[in-house]
Amino acid sequence: MILTIDSTNREKIIVTLGNEKIIDEQKLGSQVLLPLIVKILKKQKAAFADISAVVVNTGPGSFTGTRVGVAVANALGFALNIPVNGKKGKIALPKYEKSKFD
């Protein structure tokens, strides 16, 4: 199963596993990402070991949300020895929005 993470939007986090999609719009930010992954695994009656790859939206997006999503994806890829964004053993790098202060 492929786990998809999109935490680049300030307004919502989207986690997809197989045909199941969970969208969190509570504006709690990236702190709900790991609980959403656990929730979707439970809904699918799956375990972390069932994840075969992780796809993460690397941005551009909000600084914290993008960074957390990419960090979680890379941590899962390392821990489970699975590819992240199609590359095994290589980390995904985030791309951030242009700062409004530049």
Chimera marker file (.cmm) of the C-alpha trace (Angstrom):
<marker_set name="trace">
<marker id="1" x="0.000" y="0.000" z="0.000" r="1" g="1" b="0" radius="0.5"/>
<marker id="2" x="1.209" y="3.490" z="-0.791" r="1" g="1" b="0" radius="0.5"/>
<marker id="3" x="0.853" y="6.175" z="1.881" r="1" g="1" b="0" radius="0.5"/>
<marker id="4" x="0.383" y="9.693" z="0.524" r="1" g="1" b="0" radius="0.5"/>
<marker id="5" x="0.970" y="12.763" z="2.705" r="1" g="1" b="0" radius="0.5"/>
<marker id="6" x="0.086" y="16.354" z="1.819" r="1" g="1" b="0" radius="0.5"/>
<marker id="7" x="0.682" y="18.828" z="4.631" r="1" g="1" b="0" radius="0.5"/>
<marker id="8" x="1.657" y="21.831" z="2.508" r="1" g="1" b="0" radius="0.5"/>
<marker id="9" x="-1.679" y="23.635" z="2.879" r="1" g="1" b="0" radius="0.5"/>
<marker id="10" x="-2.125" y="25.753" z="6.007" r="1" g="1" b="0" radius="0.5"/>
<marker id="11" x="-5.835" y="24.927" z="6.063" r="1" g="1" b="0" radius="0.5"/>
<marker id="12" x="-5.815" y="21.133" z="5.835" r="1" g="1" b="0" radius="0.5"/>
<marker id="13" x="-3.754" y="17.963" z="5.939" r="1" g="1" b="0" radius="0.5"/>
<marker id="14" x="-4.549" y="15.101" z="3.568" r="1" g="1" b="0" radius="0.5"/>
<marker id="15" x="-3.452" y="11.507" z="4.204" r="1" g="1" b="0" radius="0.5"/>
<marker id="16" x="-4.306" y="8.741" z="1.735" r="1" g="1" b="0" radius="0.5"/>
<marker id="17" x="-3.744" y="4.988" z="2.004" r="1" g="1" b="0" radius="0.5"/>
<marker id="18" x="-5.107" y="2.748" z="-0.726" r="1" g="1" b="0" radius="0.5"/>
<marker id="19" x="-8.642" y="3.931" z="-1.512" r="1" g="1" b="0" radius="0.5"/>
<marker id="20" x="-9.080" y="5.642" z="1.866" r="1" g="1" b="0" radius="0.5"/>
<marker id="21" x="-8.531" y="9.394" z="2.249" r="1" g="1" b="0" radius="0.5"/>
<marker id="22" x="-8.628" y="11.429" z="5.445" r="1" g="1" b="0" radius="0.5"/>
<marker id="23" x="-8.711" y="15.218" z="5.343" r="1" g="1" b="0" radius="0.5"/>
<marker id="24" x="-8.189" y="17.168" z="8.576" r="1" g="1" b="0" radius="0.5"/>
<marker id="25" x="-9.404" y="20.758" z="8.462" r="1" g="1" b="0" radius="0.5"/>
<marker id="26" x="-9.369" y="21.536" z="12.188" r="1" g="1" b="0" radius="0.5"/>
<marker id="27" x="-6.542" y="24.041" z="11.711" r="1" g="1" b="0" radius="0.5"/>
<marker id="28" x="-4.431" y="22.186" z="14.265" r="1" g="1" b="0" radius="0.5"/>
<marker id="29" x="-1.645" y="22.113" z="11.748" r="1" g="1" b="0" radius="0.5"/>
<marker id="30" x="0.969" y="19.460" z="11.398" r="1" g="1" b="0" radius="0.5"/>
<marker id="31" x="0.571" y="18.147" z="14.952" r="1" g="1" b="0" radius="0.5"/>
<marker id="32" x="-2.257" y="15.897" z="13.736" r="1" g="1" b="0" radius="0.5"/>
<marker id="33" x="-0.245" y="14.202" z="10.978" r="1" g="1" b="0" radius="0.5"/>
<marker id="34" x="0.942" y="11.132" z="12.905" r="1" g="1" b="0" radius="0.5"/>
<marker id="35" x="-2.464" y="10.534" z="14.551" r="1" g="1" b="0" radius="0.5"/>
<marker id="36" x="-4.056" y="10.744" z="11.067" r="1" g="1" b="0" radius="0.5"/>
<marker id="37" x="-1.649" y="8.109" z="9.753" r="1" g="1" b="0" radius="0.5"/>
<marker id="38" x="-2.472" y="5.811" z="12.680" r="1" g="1" b="0" radius="0.5"/>
<marker id="39" x="-6.203" y="6.459" z="12.142" r="1" g="1" b="0" radius="0.5"/>
<marker id="40" x="-6.085" y="5.586" z="8.443" r="1" g="1" b="0" radius="0.5"/>
<marker id="41" x="-4.061" y="2.442" z="9.166" r="1" g="1" b="0" radius="0.5"/>
<marker id="42" x="-6.715" y="1.337" z="11.681" r="1" g="1" b="0" radius="0.5"/>
<marker id="43" x="-9.520" y="2.066" z="9.201" r="1" g="1" b="0" radius="0.5"/>
<marker id="44" x="-7.782" y="-0.106" z="6.605" r="1" g="1" b="0" radius="0.5"/>
<marker id="45" x="-6.976" y="-2.773" z="9.233" r="1" g="1" b="0" radius="0.5"/>
<marker id="46" x="-3.330" y="-2.401" z="8.228" r="1" g="1" b="0" radius="0.5"/>
<marker id="47" x="-0.017" y="-2.033" z="10.023" r="1" g="1" b="0" radius="0.5"/>
<marker id="48" x="3.005" y="0.146" z="9.321" r="1" g="1" b="0" radius="0.5"/>
<marker id="49" x="4.667" y="-2.937" z="7.818" r="1" g="1" b="0" radius="0.5"/>
<marker id="50" x="1.946" y="-2.984" z="5.120" r="1" g="1" b="0" radius="0.5"/>
<marker id="51" x="3.117" y="0.366" z="3.729" r="1" g="1" b="0" radius="0.5"/>
<marker id="52" x="5.220" y="-0.282" z="0.619" r="1" g="1" b="0" radius="0.5"/>
<marker id="53" x="6.104" y="3.326" z="-0.252" r="1" g="1" b="0" radius="0.5"/>
<marker id="54" x="5.494" y="6.901" z="0.854" r="1" g="1" b="0" radius="0.5"/>
<marker id="55" x="4.627" y="9.776" z="-1.448" r="1" g="1" b="0" radius="0.5"/>
<marker id="56" x="4.860" y="13.237" z="0.072" r="1" g="1" b="0" radius="0.5"/>
<marker id="57" x="4.016" y="16.608" z="-1.441" r="1" g="1" b="0" radius="0.5"/>
<marker id="58" x="7.318" y="18.483" z="-1.150" r="1" g="1" b="0" radius="0.5"/>
<marker id="59" x="5.785" y="21.859" z="-1.863" r="1" g="1" b="0" radius="0.5"/>
<marker id="60" x="5.859" y="24.659" z="-2.286" r="1" g="1" b="0" radius="0.5"/>
<marker id="61" x="3.790" y="25.164" z="0.805" r="1" g="1" b="0" radius="0.5"/>
<marker id="62" x="3.786" y="26.487" z="4.332" r="1" g="1" b="0" radius="0.5"/>
<marker id="63" x="7.192" y="26.249" z="5.994" r="1" g="1" b="0" radius="0.5"/>
<marker id="64" x="6.239" y="24.209" z="9.065" r="1" g="1" b="0" radius="0.5"/>
<marker id="65" x="3.626" y="22.014" z="7.411" r="1" g="1" b="0" radius="0.5"/>
<marker id="66" x="5.881" y="21.125" z="4.488" r="1" g="1" b="0" radius="0.5"/>
<marker id="67" x="8.848" y="20.473" z="6.750" r="1" g="1" b="0" radius="0.5"/>
<marker id="68" x="6.853" y="18.212" z="9.094" r="1" g="1" b="0" radius="0.5"/>
<marker id="69" x="5.258" y="16.240" z="6.242" r="1" g="1" b="0" radius="0.5"/>
<marker id="70" x="8.616" y="15.639" z="4.570" r="1" g="1" b="0" radius="0.5"/>
<marker id="71" x="10.282" y="14.744" z="7.893" r="1" g="1" b="0" radius="0.5"/>
<marker id="72" x="7.572" y="12.187" z="8.740" r="1" g="1" b="0" radius="0.5"/>
<marker id="73" x="7.753" y="10.692" z="5.237" r="1" g="1" b="0" radius="0.5"/>
<marker id="74" x="11.546" y="10.410" z="5.405" r="1" g="1" b="0" radius="0.5"/>
<marker id="75" x="11.407" y="8.908" z="8.916" r="1" g="1" b="0" radius="0.5"/>
<marker id="76" x="8.876" y="6.286" z="7.776" r="1" g="1" b="0" radius="0.5"/>
<marker id="77" x="10.960" y="5.539" z="4.701" r="1" g="1" b="0" radius="0.5"/>
<marker id="78" x="14.071" y="5.039" z="6.812" r="1" g="1" b="0" radius="0.5"/>
<marker id="79" x="12.360" y="3.036" z="9.565" r="1" g="1" b="0" radius="0.5"/>
<marker id="80" x="10.441" y="0.759" z="7.186" r="1" g="1" b="0" radius="0.5"/>
<marker id="81" x="13.193" y="0.613" z="4.536" r="1" g="1" b="0" radius="0.5"/>
<marker id="82" x="10.774" y="1.728" z="1.813" r="1" g="1" b="0" radius="0.5"/>
<marker id="83" x="11.052" y="4.337" z="-0.952" r="1" g="1" b="0" radius="0.5"/>
<marker id="84" x="9.949" y="7.928" z="-0.431" r="1" g="1" b="0" radius="0.5"/>
<marker id="85" x="8.811" y="9.684" z="-3.616" r="1" g="1" b="0" radius="0.5"/>
<marker id="86" x="10.119" y="6.752" z="-5.628" r="1" g="1" b="0" radius="0.5"/>
<marker id="87" x="13.675" y="6.745" z="-4.255" r="1" g="1" b="0" radius="0.5"/>
<marker id="88" x="14.862" y="4.224" z="-1.721" r="1" g="1" b="0" radius="0.5"/>
<marker id="89" x="17.597" y="5.363" z="0.647" r="1" g="1" b="0" radius="0.5"/>
<marker id="90" x="17.408" y="9.019" z="-0.454" r="1" g="1" b="0" radius="0.5"/>
<marker id="91" x="15.581" y="11.742" z="1.419" r="1" g="1" b="0" radius="0.5"/>
<marker id="92" x="12.936" y="13.995" z="-0.074" r="1" g="1" b="0" radius="0.5"/>
<marker id="93" x="13.745" y="17.698" z="0.180" r="1" g="1" b="0" radius="0.5"/>
<marker id="94" x="11.046" y="20.300" z="0.866" r="1" g="1" b="0" radius="0.5"/>
<marker id="95" x="10.377" y="23.350" z="-1.282" r="1" g="1" b="0" radius="0.5"/>
<marker id="96" x="8.989" y="26.359" z="0.560" r="1" g="1" b="0" radius="0.5"/>
<marker id="97" x="6.757" y="29.223" z="-0.501" r="1" g="1" b="0" radius="0.5"/>
<marker id="98" x="8.441" y="32.507" z="-1.236" r="1" g="1" b="0" radius="0.5"/>
<marker id="99" x="8.488" y="34.619" z="1.912" r="1" g="1" b="0" radius="0.5"/>
<marker id="100" x="6.166" y="37.622" z="1.961" r="1" g="1" b="0" radius="0.5"/>
<marker id="101" x="8.951" y="39.529" z="3.728" r="1" g="1" b="0" radius="0.5"/>
<marker id="102" x="11.461" y="39.312" z="0.832" r="1" g="1" b="0" radius="0.5"/>
<link id1="1" id2="2" r="1" g="1" b="0" radius="0.2"/>
<link id1="2" id2="3" r="1" g="1" b="0" radius="0.2"/>
<link id1="3" id2="4" r="1" g="1" b="0" radius="0.2"/>
<link id1="4" id2="5" r="1" g="1" b="0" radius="0.2"/>
<link id1="5" id2="6" r="1" g="1" b="0" radius="0.2"/>
<link id1="6" id2="7" r="1" g="1" b="0" radius="0.2"/>
<link id1="7" id2="8" r="1" g="1" b="0" radius="0.2"/>
<link id1="8" id2="9" r="1" g="1" b="0" radius="0.2"/>
<link id1="9" id2="10" r="1" g="1" b="0" radius="0.2"/>
<link id1="10" id2="11" r="1" g="1" b="0" radius="0.2"/>
<link id1="11" id2="12" r="1" g="1" b="0" radius="0.2"/>
<link id1="12" id2="13" r="1" g="1" b="0" radius="0.2"/>
<link id1="13" id2="14" r="1" g="1" b="0" radius="0.2"/>
<link id1="14" id2="15" r="1" g="1" b="0" radius="0.2"/>
<link id1="15" id2="16" r="1" g="1" b="0" radius="0.2"/>
<link id1="16" id2="17" r="1" g="1" b="0" radius="0.2"/>
<link id1="17" id2="18" r="1" g="1" b="0" radius="0.2"/>
<link id1="18" id2="19" r="1" g="1" b="0" radius="0.2"/>
<link id1="19" id2="20" r="1" g="1" b="0" radius="0.2"/>
<link id1="20" id2="21" r="1" g="1" b="0" radius="0.2"/>
<link id1="21" id2="22" r="1" g="1" b="0" radius="0.2"/>
<link id1="22" id2="23" r="1" g="1" b="0" radius="0.2"/>
<link id1="23" id2="24" r="1" g="1" b="0" radius="0.2"/>
<link id1="24" id2="25" r="1" g="1" b="0" radius="0.2"/>
<link id1="25" id2="26" r="1" g="1" b="0" radius="0.2"/>
<link id1="26" id2="27" r="1" g="1" b="0" radius="0.2"/>
<link id1="27" id2="28" r="1" g="1" b="0" radius="0.2"/>
<link id1="28" id2="29" r="1" g="1" b="0" radius="0.2"/>
<link id1="29" id2="30" r="1" g="1" b="0" radius="0.2"/>
<link id1="30" id2="31" r="1" g="1" b="0" radius="0.2"/>
<link id1="31" id2="32" r="1" g="1" b="0" radius="0.2"/>
<link id1="32" id2="33" r="1" g="1" b="0" radius="0.2"/>
<link id1="33" id2="34" r="1" g="1" b="0" radius="0.2"/>
<link id1="34" id2="35" r="1" g="1" b="0" radius="0.2"/>
<link id1="35" id2="36" r="1" g="1" b="0" radius="0.2"/>
<link id1="36" id2="37" r="1" g="1" b="0" radius="0.2"/>
<link id1="37" id2="38" r="1" g="1" b="0" radius="0.2"/>
<link id1="38" id2="39" r="1" g="1" b="0" radius="0.2"/>
<link id1="39" id2="40" r="1" g="1" b="0" radius="0.2"/>
<link id1="40" id2="41" r="1" g="1" b="0" radius="0.2"/>
<link id1="41" id2="42" r="1" g="1" b="0" radius="0.2"/>
<link id1="42" id2="43" r="1" g="1" b="0" radius="0.2"/>
<link id1="43" id2="44" r="1" g="1" b="0" radius="0.2"/>
<link id1="44" id2="45" r="1" g="1" b="0" radius="0.2"/>
<link id1="45" id2="46" r="1" g="1" b="0" radius="0.2"/>
<link id1="46" id2="47" r="1" g="1" b="0" radius="0.2"/>
<link id1="47" id2="48" r="1" g="1" b="0" radius="0.2"/>
<link id1="48" id2="49" r="1" g="1" b="0" radius="0.2"/>
<link id1="49" id2="50" r="1" g="1" b="0" radius="0.2"/>
<link id1="50" id2="51" r="1" g="1" b="0" radius="0.2"/>
<link id1="51" id2="52" r="1" g="1" b="0" radius="0.2"/>
<link id1="52" id2="53" r="1" g="1" b="0" radius="0.2"/>
<link id1="53" id2="54" r="1" g="1" b="0" radius="0.2"/>
<link id1="54" id2="55" r="1" g="1" b="0" radius="0.2"/>
<link id1="55" id2="56" r="1" g="1" b="0" radius="0.2"/>
<link id1="56" id2="57" r="1" g="1" b="0" radius="0.2"/>
<link id1="57" id2="58" r="1" g="1" b="0" radius="0.2"/>
<link id1="58" id2="59" r="1" g="1" b="0" radius="0.2"/>
<link id1="59" id2="60" r="1" g="1" b="0" radius="0.2"/>
<link id1="60" id2="61" r="1" g="1" b="0" radius="0.2"/>
<link id1="61" id2="62" r="1" g="1" b="0" radius="0.2"/>
<link id1="62" id2="63" r="1" g="1" b="0" radius="0.2"/>
<link id1="63" id2="64" r="1" g="1" b="0" radius="0.2"/>
<link id1="64" id2="65" r="1" g="1" b="0" radius="0.2"/>
<link id1="65" id2="66" r="1" g="1" b="0" radius="0.2"/>
<link id1="66" id2="67" r="1" g="1" b="0" radius="0.2"/>
<link id1="67" id2="68" r="1" g="1" b="0" radius="0.2"/>
<link id1="68" id2="69" r="1" g="1" b="0" radius="0.2"/>
<link id1="69" id2="70" r="1" g="1" b="0" radius="0.2"/>
<link id1="70" id2="71" r="1" g="1" b="0" radius="0.2"/>
<link id1="71" id2="72" r="1" g="1" b="0" radius="0.2"/>
<link id1="72" id2="73" r="1" g="1" b="0" radius="0.2"/>
<link id1="73" id2="74" r="1" g="1" b="0" radius="0.2"/>
<link id1="74" id2="75" r="1" g="1" b="0" radius="0.2"/>
<link id1="75" id2="76" r="1" g="1" b="0" radius="0.2"/>
<link id1="76" id2="77" r="1" g="1" b="0" radius="0.2"/>
<link id1="77" id2="78" r="1" g="1" b="0" radius="0.2"/>
<link id1="78" id2="79" r="1" g="1" b="0" radius="0.2"/>
<link id1="79" id2="80" r="1" g="1" b="0" radius="0.2"/>
<link id1="80" id2="81" r="1" g="1" b="0" radius="0.2"/>
<link id1="81" id2="82" r="1" g="1" b="0" radius="0.2"/>
<link id1="82" id2="83" r="1" g="1" b="0" radius="0.2"/>
<link id1="83" id2="84" r="1" g="1" b="0" radius="0.2"/>
<link id1="84" id2="85" r="1" g="1" b="0" radius="0.2"/>
<link id1="85" id2="86" r="1" g="1" b="0" radius="0.2"/>
<link id1="86" id2="87" r="1" g="1" b="0" radius="0.2"/>
<link id1="87" id2="88" r="1" g="1" b="0" radius="0.2"/>
<link id1="88" id2="89" r="1" g="1" b="0" radius="0.2"/>
<link id1="89" id2="90" r="1" g="1" b="0" radius="0.2"/>
<link id1="90" id2="91" r="1" g="1" b="0" radius="0.2"/>
<link id1="91" id2="92" r="1" g="1" b="0" radius="0.2"/>
<link id1="92" id2="93" r="1" g="1" b="0" radius="0.2"/>
<link id1="93" id2="94" r="1" g="1" b="0" radius="0.2"/>
<link id1="94" id2="95" r="1" g="1" b="0" radius="0.2"/>
<link id1="95" id2="96" r="1" g="1" b="0" radius="0.2"/>
<link id1="96" id2="97" r="1" g="1" b="0" radius="0.2"/>
<link id1="97" id2="98" r="1" g="1" b="0" radius="0.2"/>
<link id1="98" id2="99" r="1" g="1" b="0" radius="0.2"/>
<link id1="99" id2="100" r="1" g="1" b="0" radius="0.2"/>
<link id1="100" id2="101" r="1" g="1" b="0" radius="0.2"/>
<link id1="101" id2="102" r="1" g="1" b="0" radius="0.2"/>
</marker_set>
